[in-house]
Amino acid sequence: MSLNRVCFNCGSSSFVSDRSLGGKIVCAKCGSSSFKNKSSSFLKSKKFVFLAIAAIAILIIVI
């Protein structure tokens, strides 16, 4: 299992090998077999969006 992959549907990084599918790797939470690589960039992260919204809200409240 690769540590730099996450589930495309739910974002989980927990995977299992499903015996009924011939050992295919699936998400342990939602059962999806769609994966994507984790983005290591801070600008592409959802945290950046929430941080920007919070900063704008604070600026509006202060002014």
Short mmCIF file of the C-alpha atoms (twelve columns), coordinates in Angstrom:
data_MODEL
# 
_entry.id   MODEL 
# 
loop_
_atom_site.group_PDB 
_atom_site.id 
_atom_site.type_symbol 
_atom_site.label_atom_id 
_atom_site.label_alt_id 
_atom_site.label_comp_id 
_atom_site.label_asym_id 
_atom_site.label_seq_id 
_atom_site.Cartn_x 
_atom_site.Cartn_y 
_atom_site.Cartn_z 
_atom_site.pdbx_PDB_model_num 
ATOM 1  C CA . MET A 1  0.000   0.000   0.000  1 
ATOM 2  C CA . SER A 2  1.215   3.417   -0.907 1 
ATOM 3  C CA . LEU A 3  1.137   6.102   1.749  1 
ATOM 4  C CA . ASN A 4  0.782   8.953   -0.726 1 
ATOM 5  C CA . ARG A 5  -2.630  7.904   -2.041 1 
ATOM 6  C CA . VAL A 6  -6.134  8.800   -0.881 1 
ATOM 7  C CA . CYS A 7  -9.595  7.671   -1.905 1 
ATOM 8  C CA . PHE A 8  -11.118 9.853   -4.617 1 
ATOM 9  C CA . ASN A 9  -14.634 9.581   -3.108 1 
ATOM 10 C CA . CYS A 10 -14.170 10.016  0.645  1 
ATOM 11 C CA . GLY A 11 -10.552 11.161  1.068  1 
ATOM 12 C CA . SER A 12 -9.569  8.276   3.331  1 
ATOM 13 C CA . SER A 13 -6.057  6.840   3.238  1 
ATOM 14 C CA . SER A 14 -7.127  3.481   4.635  1 
ATOM 15 C CA . PHE A 15 -7.116  0.666   2.044  1 
ATOM 16 C CA . VAL A 16 -7.689  -3.074  2.097  1 
ATOM 17 C CA . SER A 17 -7.237  -5.896  -0.377 1 
ATOM 18 C CA . ASP A 18 -10.668 -7.264  -1.316 1 
ATOM 19 C CA . ARG A 19 -10.576 -11.048 -1.716 1 
ATOM 20 C CA . SER A 20 -13.824 -11.207 -3.681 1 
ATOM 21 C CA . LEU A 21 -12.323 -8.928  -6.341 1 
ATOM 22 C CA . GLY A 22 -9.165  -10.990 -6.719 1 
ATOM 23 C CA . GLY A 23 -7.054  -8.942  -4.340 1 
ATOM 24 C CA . LYS A 24 -7.918  -5.568  -5.823 1 
ATOM 25 C CA . ILE A 25 -7.128  -2.660  -3.480 1 
ATOM 26 C CA . VAL A 26 -10.260 -0.824  -2.304 1 
ATOM 27 C CA . CYS A 27 -11.031 1.883   0.247  1 
ATOM 28 C CA . ALA A 28 -11.774 0.497   3.701  1 
ATOM 29 C CA . LYS A 29 -14.439 3.141   4.404  1 
ATOM 30 C CA . CYS A 30 -16.473 3.443   1.199  1 
ATOM 31 C CA . GLY A 31 -15.331 0.455   -0.911 1 
ATOM 32 C CA . SER A 32 -14.299 2.538   -3.912 1 
ATOM 33 C CA . SER A 33 -11.348 1.540   -6.074 1 
ATOM 34 C CA . SER A 34 -10.666 5.091   -7.304 1 
ATOM 35 C CA . PHE A 35 -7.535  6.681   -5.869 1 
ATOM 36 C CA . LYS A 36 -5.624  9.910   -6.281 1 
ATOM 37 C CA . ASN A 37 -2.266  11.124  -5.062 1 
ATOM 38 C CA . LYS A 38 -2.131  13.420  -2.070 1 
ATOM 39 C CA . SER A 39 -1.282  16.971  -3.011 1 
ATOM 40 C CA . SER A 40 1.634   18.202  -0.982 1 
ATOM 41 C CA . SER A 41 1.159   21.788  -2.098 1 
ATOM 42 C CA . PHE A 42 -0.305  24.109  0.542  1 
ATOM 43 C CA . LEU A 43 -1.964  26.275  -2.121 1 
ATOM 44 C CA . LYS A 44 -3.959  23.348  -3.512 1 
ATOM 45 C CA . SER A 45 -5.092  22.270  -0.065 1 
ATOM 46 C CA . LYS A 46 -8.591  22.926  1.252  1 
ATOM 47 C CA . LYS A 47 -7.001  24.323  4.390  1 
ATOM 48 C CA . PHE A 48 -5.745  27.292  2.378  1 
ATOM 49 C CA . VAL A 49 -9.277  28.103  1.205  1 
ATOM 50 C CA . PHE A 50 -10.655 28.013  4.744  1 
ATOM 51 C CA . LEU A 51 -7.735  30.079  6.013  1 
ATOM 52 C CA . ALA A 52 -8.342  32.704  3.322  1 
ATOM 53 C CA . ILE A 53 -12.077 32.861  4.108  1 
ATOM 54 C CA . ALA A 54 -11.347 33.218  7.834  1 
ATOM 55 C CA . ALA A 55 -8.826  36.002  7.182  1 
ATOM 56 C CA . ILE A 56 -11.308 37.908  5.014  1 
ATOM 57 C CA . ALA A 57 -14.049 37.493  7.626  1 
ATOM 58 C CA . ILE A 58 -11.751 38.837  10.363 1 
ATOM 59 C CA . LEU A 59 -10.813 41.809  8.203  1 
ATOM 60 C CA . ILE A 60 -14.484 42.600  7.557  1 
ATOM 61 C CA . ILE A 61 -15.322 42.398  11.261 1 
ATOM 62 C CA . VAL A 62 -12.378 44.622  12.281 1 
ATOM 63 C CA . ILE A 63 -13.082 47.285  9.626  1 
# 
